Amino acid sequence: MAVTRFGRQLQAKGSYGFCVKMTAVGVLGLCFILIWSLFSSSSVVSQRSTFGEFSEPVSANGKVFESQIRPGKNEPRKNQASKENKKSKFDFDLGKRDEKTVNGSESSVNKGGKEASNEEKEEKGNESAESDGEGLQKVDGGEKEEVEANDKEQEEDAVDGERQWNENSEEDAELIDGVDVDQEALEDGSDESKSKGKKKAKTGPLFDPKAHYTWKLCSTRSKHNYIPCIDVESAGGRLQSYRHHERSCPRTPPMCLVPLPLDGYGTPVRWPESKLKILYKNVAHPKLAAFVKTQSWVVESGEYLTFPQNQTELKGGVMHYLESIEEMLPDIEWGKNIRLVLDIGCTDSGFAAALLDKDVLTLTLGLKDDLVDLAQVALERGLPAVVSPFKNRRLPFPSIVFDAIHCGECHTLWHSNGGKLLLEMNRVLRPGGYFILSTQHDSIEVEEVMSNLTASICWNILAHKAVEISDVGVKIYQKPESNDIFELRRKKNPPLCKEDENPDSAWYNPIKSCLHTIPSSIEQRGTEWPEQWPKRLETYPDWMNNKEKLIADTLHWKAIVDKSYLAGMDIDWSNIRNVMDMKAINGGFAAALLQKEVWVMNVVHVHAPDTLPIIFERGLVGVYHDWCEPFGTYPRSYDLLHADHLFSRLKKRCKQPVAIVVEMDRIVRPGGWAIIRDKVEILDPLEGIFRSLHWEIRMTYNHEKEGIMCVQKTIWRP
């Protein structure tokens, strides 16, 4: 006030003029800055660079995110020595992220520090969480008008699942211009993506930190077996079947929870005992009950479904069937040169179970043109399976990846629709790979059409034998290994595909009525047969770029799995069989788990760099998928989900990220686990969402801006 009074006196005198005025303003400004710094100094958060100083890090929304391992509600806290021991186990996991040179798995914090800072400051773009009055409802996270506006925007922007998916440059740019880019993966082979235009990233948190969630059960025709993108839940006119002929997702992601079976849900039988029996009530429904009564390979025995050893739908047993194939073609060596097999249809999962004993990983394709749901039986037994319609669109696999394809007691009409289904088999089968077809009592007309069709695509029939004891006819075809034979065809039908036709583009892509050429250069994938298993797991052909990074990736994930996942999370791995890596890159996580009796479904996002061929080349299995949509599997299919920076990548793509958590709840079995690695600003509200679903938060830990969380699903349903 004295300074102000002094300025007025000077002004009144008029002797000093404009200069005196400016001096007074400057003095007032300096005083304001001094007073502000004194009052605000207590709110400054100091940067901590070591684990010892990082006892209570602050998350983006101001809440404390625990940096020490937190036991469950009923577990006693460990002593301090135990905590320090577990801290050291996670040092390689989080503290070393900036030093990683792994293809596609660089820490997302390094890419866009400025952008991440803006996300911490702003709280815009809150996601609506209502879905037609059923499921998730946001109680207090914004005004009602804002929620309705968001719902309207989502409804206008939603695209019907029957569309043909176009991976346009604008969508790809969203993953390039942001903090969630797998930078080194882009450097390793995505020059095309780099050159595409950039789109301004959305700001605001991924999850609304102010939202409160309540849940309801889904009210669907499929009840406890609901698969959102496959089961029809509304249709006009007469509905002959409630199964889609093609993948078709709801316009808005389901925000309800799938109920448990009517008779309750029991703890699944542990592996390997589950190969021989499973709890009937976990998979029971009327169609399956009628089917079981007509089969010999599956028997209802009290509360279990049992699978008598060596009993299959084929007479004489599966072992006799496999031995017959080996006799017909000695070049087939199960578990050595034949590691990956695609089994079409899921009539009898005993074939996959028997091959597993021979170190063959068989991925069963459960077709949804019936209501028996045998793929669910396979998954409950602990056998790899994926559910997908198979009619007009490509399967979610890369080209030339399977060593063999099997169709036993096959009812697929390969000759229908111009032979398109067989052309799709030709696409995914490795050059020189085998197509094993067993049929029973085929008509002469079907035999002739099939013979003409296989000849038109230059498949060579290597063996044809009637297995008397099994009462089936077995044919073994081989795909050509070079392009020379295509020139010898009298009729160029089907024609060769154009050079710009990408054989690996499979997501929502129609089956093409053409033949893809066989790779001919040693730098191309598919020119050489992989090494015998298990050597192929750590053999990197010439077509793989940055072999050093692939080796580093393997060592990196082995260290994390050994030091953290197997020893530092109190997970009972004897209860873990079906595992999914929701954001796989090179298969390092799956390779590290081979020491355990598990199998891993490696999921590669359709808008990420395409590393799925590398995974298959190593002798592992996986699929393409877009996590903005539900996954093609039954509820309660997996024992453990692994998500490494999945939510960071999808931040600017999915309209309703909470739906991903709902999908995780659908596909994880009660008692199952999820391990999530991501930014603290994402894990903090994510913890609240899992708590609203009554998942147990078994462990949280972070270092600087990176964190890890381990959660376990309970039996709770609303």
C-alpha positions, 0 to 999 in steps of 0.5 A, a space after each residue: 500500500 505504501 508503494 501504491 501511495 508513493 506512486 500516486 504522489 508522484 503522479 500528482 506532482 507530475 514531475 516524473 511522468 511516464 517513467 515513474 509509472 513504469 517503475 511502480 508497476 515493476 516494483 509491484 510485479 516483483 513483490 507479487 512474484 516473491 509472495 507467490 513463491 513463498 506460498 506455493 513452495 510447499 506444493 512442489 513435488 520433488 523428482 525422485 530417481 531411485 527406488 529408495 526415494 520412491 516410497 509414495 509416488 504421486 500419480 497424474 490425478 493426485 492420488 498416491 499409487 503404491 510403490 510397494 507390493 500390496 497383499 490381498 485383503 486376507 494376506 498378511 503384509 510381508 516384512 521389510 526385508 521381503 519388500 526390498 527383495 521384491 523391489 529388486 526383482 522388479 528393477 529389471 522390469 521397470 527401472 531399465 525400460 529406458 535402456 531397452 533396445 527391443 524391437 517395438 517395446 521401447 518405453 512410451 514415455 521416451 517418445 513424447 514427454 511434452 505430450 504426456 505432460 499435457 495429458 497430466 495437466 488436462 482433464 478433457 475428453 471424458 469417456 461416456 460409460 452408459 450403454 442403452 440403460 444396461 451394463 455400465 452406468 456413470 453416476 458422477 463423472 460429468 453433467 448429464 448433457 455431456 454424457 448424452 452428447 458423448 453417446 450421440 457422438 459415439 452412435 454417429 461415429 460407430 461403424 457396423 461390424 459388417 463393413 469391409 475394414 479399411 486401414 487408412 492412413 489417417 487411422 495409422 497416423 494416430 499411432 505414429 503421432 503420439 506417446 504410445 508408439 512402439 518407436 523401434 518397431 516402426 524403425 524396423 520396417 514401417 517406413 510406409 507408416 512413417 511417411 503417412 500424414 499425422 493427426 493431432 492427438 487427443 488430450 485428456 486422460 484415458 479413463 475419467 478419474 471422477 467416474 463411478 461405475 455400477 454394473 449389470 448382467 448382460 441379458 442376451 440369448 446366448 446367456 453365459 456363452 455370449 460372444 459379442 461379435 458372433 452371437 446375434 442379439 437383435 434382428 428383424 424378421 424371422 431369425 433362423 439362427 442366432 449365430 452370425 455367418 460373419 464377424 459382426 460386432 455391436 455398434 457400441 461395445 457391450 458394457 454388461 457382465 456375462 453371467 455365470 452358468 446356471 448351475 454355478 461355476 466350479 474351479 477348473 480341473 488342473 492341467 494335465 488332468 484336464 486333458 482327460 476330464 473337465 467339470 460338466 457344469 462349466 460348459 453345459 448347455 442343452 445342445 451339448 448334452 444332446 451331442 454327448 449322448 451320441 459320441 464315444 470320445 466324450 462321456 458324461 460321468 457324474 459331474 464331469 465330462 471325461 475323455 477316454 484315452 486314445 478314444 476319438 471320433 475315428 474308429 481305432 483311436 487317434 494314435 492309430 490315426 496319427 500312425 497311419 498318416 506317418 506310414 502314408 508319408 514318412 516325411 511328416 515328423 510330428 514335433 520336429 519339422 511339423 510344429 504348427 497345425 491348424 485344425 479346421 472345425 472342432 468335432 473332436 479335440 482329442 486330435 489336438 490333445 494327442 499331437 500335444 504329446 508329440 510337441 505339436 502345437 495345434 490351433 483349433 478353429 472353432 466354426 460358429 455354424 452350429 450350436 454345439 460349442 465344442 471349441 469351449 470344451 477344447 479351451 476348458 481342457 486347456 487346448 488352444 482354440 480360437 472361434 471364428 466364422 469361416 465363409 467369405 472373409 480371411 481368417 485372422 492369420 498371416 500368410 504361409 505360417 502353418 506347417 500343416 492343416 488338418 480337417 478330420 471327418 470334415 464336413 466343410 464344402 471346400 468346392 462351394 463358392 468357387 473354392 474360396 475356402 480352399 484358396 484361404 487354406 492355400 494362403 495360410 499354408 506354408 510352401 511345401 506344407 501339408 493339407 490332411 483331409 479325412 472324409 467318410 463316404 464322399 460321393 463320386 461327384 464331390 470327389 471329382 470336383 475336389 480333384 479338379 479344384 486341388 489341381 487348379 491350385 497345383 496341390 500335389 496329392 502325395 498319398 490316398 489311403 482308406 484306413 479300414 479300421 477307422 472307416 475313413 479315407 485319408 488324403 494328404 496334399 502338398 502345396 507347391 514350393 515354387 512358382 514354376 508349376 503355375 506356368 504349366 497350368 492349361 487354364 489360368 484359373 484361379 489367376 495369380 494375384 496382383 503384386 500389390 495384393 497383400 497376402 497378410 492383410 486379413 482383418 475384415 478382408 474378403 477371401 480373394 479369388 486368386 493365387 498368391 505367388 510363392 516367395 522366391 528370394 532368400 530375403 523373403 519369408 517362406 522360401 526356407 522351411 524353419 529349423 526343427 523344433 525346438 531349435 526354431 524358437 531361437 533361430 532367426 532367418 535372413 528375412 528377419 531384421 534386427 536379429 540382435 534386438 530379437 535376441 535381446 527381446 528374448 533375454 529381456 522377457 526371460 529375465 522379467 518372467 523369471 525374476 518377477 512373474 514367476 517369483 514375485 507375484 504370488 501367482 499359483 502357476 499350477 492353476 495357469 494353463 491358457 495364457 494370452 499376451 494381449 499386445 504381443 510383439 515378437 513372442 518373447 513373453 510366450 517363449 519365456 513361459 515355455 518352461 511352464 506347462 502353459 500355451 500362449 495366444 499371442 495377439 498382434 493389434 491390426 494397426 501395430 507393426 506386423 510382427 505376427 509372422 515372426 511369432 509363427 516362424 518361432 513355432 508359436 501361435 497368435 492372431 490379429 485383433 483390434 481391441 476396440 472390439 471383443 475377442 473371438 472366444 468364449 467367456 471364461 476361456 483364459 487363466 491369465 492375461 498379459 497387457 504390456 502398454 496395451 492401454 497406452 497404444 489404444 488411447 487415441 483409437 478406442 472410443 470407450 476404453 473401459 470396454 476393454 476392461 469389460 472384455 477382460 472380465 468376460 474372457 478371464 475365468 473366475 480365479 484368473 489373473 491379469 498382469 498389466 504394465 503401463 503408465 502410472 496415470 493409466 494404472 491409477 484409475 484402472 485400479 479403481 475400475 477393477 475394484 468396481 468389478 470386485 477384482 482383487 488388487 494383489 500387487 501394484 508397483 511403479 518407478 517414475 512414470 511406469 508401473 505394473 499391477 497384478 489383479 485377480 478375478 473373483 466369482 462376483 457377479 452383480 
